[in-house]
Structure formats: C-alpha cells, structure tokens
Amino acid sequence: MFFHIVLERNMQLHPRHFGPHLRDKLVSKLIKDVEGTCSGRHGFVVAITGVEDIGKGLIREGTGYVTFPVKYQCVVFRPFKGEILEAVVTMVNKMGFFAEAGPVQIFVSNHLIPDDMEFQSGDVPNYTTSDGSVKIQKESEVRLKIIGTRVDATEIFCIGTIKDDFLGVISDPGAAV
Amino acid sequence: MASMEPFNRLVRLAARAFYDDISMKGDNQPKTSRGDNRGMAVVVLDALTRRQWVREEDLAKSLKLHSKQLRRILRFFEEEKLVTRDHRKESAKGAKVHNAAAAAASDGQPVTKEGEEKVKVHTHSYCCLDYAQICDIVRYRIHRMKKKLKDELDSRNTIQHYICPSCNKRYSAFDALQLVSYTDEYFHCETCNGELVAESDKLASEEMGDGDDNVRKRRREKLKDMQQRIEEQLKPLVAQLERVKNLPAPEFGSLQAWERANIGAFANGDPSAADSSRNSQGQYGTPMPYIGETKVEVDLLGDGVKEEGAESGKNGSELKVLPPWMIKDGMNLTKEQRGETSKASKLDEKSEAKDGKKQDSKDDQSIQEEYIKAYYEALRKKQEEEEEKRRMQQEGDTFVSDSQSERQVGKKYKREDEDEGIEWEEQQPTGNTTEMYKLADLNAEAQESGDDEDDLVWEEG
C-alpha cells in the first residue's frame, strides 16, 4: 500500500557546497540518499515529492560539515499481510518462485501454488498446469496475495500465495510475444 | 407471529449442533459429575424459543435454575450474538407492566410472577432471542467451519518451514531469499550447505519412511472425512437455514418497543390497564413505554380539532353560535350568536373565517369547556329557583331546534359533546340572569385568549 507522508532527516553537507546553491544541493543530496531506501517502520521510500522545511544548520566541530534537519514529503510503499499485489516473477525453482512488486521481494513456495501446477525443470524452469494452458516462468506477471511479511530495520520480505480465487498469472510472456 | 416456528426450529437445531457440550463452569470450580451442566445451554435456548422478551429471574424460576447460572449462560449467548439482553432499573410496578405485556403477547396467558416485591428500584435484566442475527450467525459459523477446513485441506495461508536434515537447523519461507542457491533448484543450509527439505515432508519421511506424498494424503483424507461429516451432520441445519432464508425474521425490537407494542394491544382491549400503566409512569418517573401511546391519543384529538376547524371555516361563522342553553333573557346577542346567520353575512365573513380558522376551532373547544364548567357551578348554586328555570327551558327549547339545523350543515365529530350538554340542559335547567352575565364574561374572555396555553389546558382536561 502506498502512503504519502512527511519524514524528517538530518542531512550533513560538505562545506564545499556552501554557496548560492546550498539549498538545491541539499535537496538533491536528500533525494539521492533517501529514495529507494527501506525502513522497517515506513516501508520503501518511492519518491520525494517536496521539501517542507529546512531547519537551521549546525556546524560540526572539527570536520566543518553542517547538519541540517530537513522535513520532506515522500511516497512510501509498505506491503501488508492480506494485500493483493501484482508482481513480476524473477526466479523459479523447485521450492517455489520469487517475484518482485516494485522494490518488494516476494516468495511463493510450492505448496502455495495451485495443486494442478507442476514444476518443470529444464532450460526455463516453470510451473505449468497439466493441460499447459497456464505457465509461470521468469518474467511472468502474477497476481498474488501476501500472507506474511518479515520486516527488518532495513528490509521487508514477503511470502505470497497464488492459491486462491482470482490469483495467478495475469499475463504470460510466452503468449504475449 | 405465524412465521415463528421455522425460526424456532432453526434455533433448536443450532443449539443441538453447536452448544450441546458447552459447559458453563467457572475455571476455578472443580469439575464434578454433579456440577456437570453440559446441555444446559440447549435447555435455555429451547426455553427462549417459547418466549419473547423475558425477565431473567422469571426464566430462571421456570427452568429451576439458579439465576447466576442462567446469567452465565445468557452472557455466553450474548457473546455468541444469539441473545439480546437489556438491563434497566425499575420498580415492582414496572415489572408488573412487563408481565402485562408478556401476558398480552402470549394471548392472555399469565406469566408466572415472582412474589410481591417492595416498591424499590431494582435492576432487572431481560433477554430475548435475536432471530435475524441468529440466522446470520449460524450461517457465518458454518461458513467459517467449512472455510477453515478447506484452507487446511489446501494448506493455504501457511508459511512453509524448512529444515536441514544434517544439522537440524530450521528455516522459514521468510529466509528463502538467503537460502536460494544458484547452482540448483533447492534451498541450501547457510551453515552446512546441505539441501533443505520442507518440514512436514521431513517429518513424514521420518514417520512413514516413504516420502511426503503419503502423509499428505493421510492428512488430506482425515480432513476430507471431517468435511464430509460436517456436511452430513449439519444437513438439517443447513436445510432449515435455506427454508428460513426468504422468510422475514420475527422482530421483537428493543425491550421497550416490544413492551410498547404489546401493551398497546393490551390497552385497546382494556383501557383501564393503559390507565394504570400511565399512573405508574407518572409516579415513578421511570422511562416507561407509554408516552408514545398517550401521544397518539393527543394527536388524534388534534386531528379532530383540525377537522372541526376546517368545517367551521366552511360554516363561515366567525362568531360562535351560542348553544341554546347559554342563551338567556337579557343577553345581548348578535344574530350569528343565536345561530340565525343570514346567508349574506356568511359570505362576508368567509375570508375572515378562513384566516382565523384554527384559532376558531381552539376557541370552540375552550369555550365549550368554560361553558360546561361555569354551567356546573351555576347549577349547583341556583337549583332552588324553579320558576326561573322553567321559563329558561322553554326559551332554550326553541333555540335547540335552531342550532340543530345548523349542526347538520356543519360538523359531526365534536358536536356530540354539545348534544350531551343540550340534553342535559333540558333535564336540569340553569340559573338566573346574574349568573348569565358571568357566563357571558367567560365567553368573551375565552374568545380573546385562543392561544396555545388554552390548548394545553384543554388537552389535560
């Protein structure tokens, strides 16, 4: 789920950036530092949409670096248990398959894949139904439900299932070509 | 309440299906064979199907249960959403009222009542089956049971665990990312690089010796068997649910609404009962359900007033036609007051009359009141003056005929009072002229003050 929230961060700026474009430098550094990171509390920071407030800088003794408290608005993405996501399959093996929904890694183990789908090893490992009409392989897009999340301080990992109504492959790369 | 039976059957079936072996025991109490009260829940539910809103004490008494025991069961059912309960403070009178309502609900069958209570306010609890909710709850319960089994059968929503056979290190699917190996398609132990196996499969291989398929199959069979048994055993219940689905569930409403409805029916049959209930309401100030009923009465009369007003408007006479028994010698009356309105004057007054329609009608009422009161007084004082009365009566008679013809043109509803007055007047004539002046004064006063206060006075009367 996406959220638009305000976060705060202390930015350290090298003295060489002090000058007329100090503020721009600060913002570009913020974007570089923050976008794409993950915090266990808020999820993945997808994009910074604006800077609300830059506080007074504090010169750190000895180094000359200046610390600015910066308040910024950003879009974060945090997966939740029970959430339905669309994801791209990145790897298929006998134990199940991995998929990515944006920055989130999701693992679907083989017992959470419908029983009628069998693992086929080979050049392109895949899960296929007995009649061959549905195939899950690398680059397939699947709709899955998150049944568990593991949230660390800097990482979020999910377990998904496609063993439910309306879940499974939504576009087959082989069929699309 | 013709559709009660299917719902009661549903409750009885559900009770036997789900609450058969519910034991209402506190955790601290030792379980003895004597204290075993399994099946009590079923008995209570059955008893409730034969009642509507019932006082818990009464229910306890008729079930020969201790009220505490019953309360524990009822609280359980309240949590299960089968029963609605209501608690309120009330006096012995209030309890009587409930009994009256209950009696009315059960077609005059008297409810066993506890011994005389003191006129002291107690908190009484009432309970009642909530049929509409019961249908939903039972359906939901069955759905949950089936879904749980099905999920288990499909091993859905379970997070797979893996175990390393060589070093017995356990991993869950959350660790999958770290365990994945790029050389083959298995997970590998982080420490010993051994091939991991899914936990249930591992156990299976230990127990059975022949692979994961067998144990899975066995578990599956067990679950399937359970599913089948559920289908079988709940068949009558499901069928009953299906039958009940399209029927409107019996709705008793809240305790107060129910009491009001039943007392309402009761009061129609026996007005004195309604009176007594109103008294109890006034006396104890407890929130009793009869306010609505009284209001309805008032509204009815209010309608009557409106009707009357409209018709008096049609009548077109702003000045009241004095009832004949009011007209005495020496009174200075207009023609209109005597009921001798000419057609032309009526037309003139028509527009005026429409404006003052409502007020007029109120005047009508209040003036009539005043007349009657004054008249009683006059009667009491002046009964000795026989001769005077005779003369009055004769004159009155002549006017009766006049006003009666007028009445036919006009309204019928409230005039009955007036008729009574007239008849009565004929039997017992009024007093002398001095009294009459007084009456005339009252008349004028009443006509002036045709406001809301007057209206209120009249309502109370």
Interface residues (C-beta under 8 A of the other chain):
Chain A: M91 N93 K94 M95 G96 F98 Q105 F107 S109 H111 L112 D115 S121 P125 I147 G148 R150 F157 I159 T161 K163 D164
Chain B: D154 S155 R156 N157 T158 I159 Q160 Y162 A173 F174 A176 L177 V180 D184 E185 Y186 F187 A198
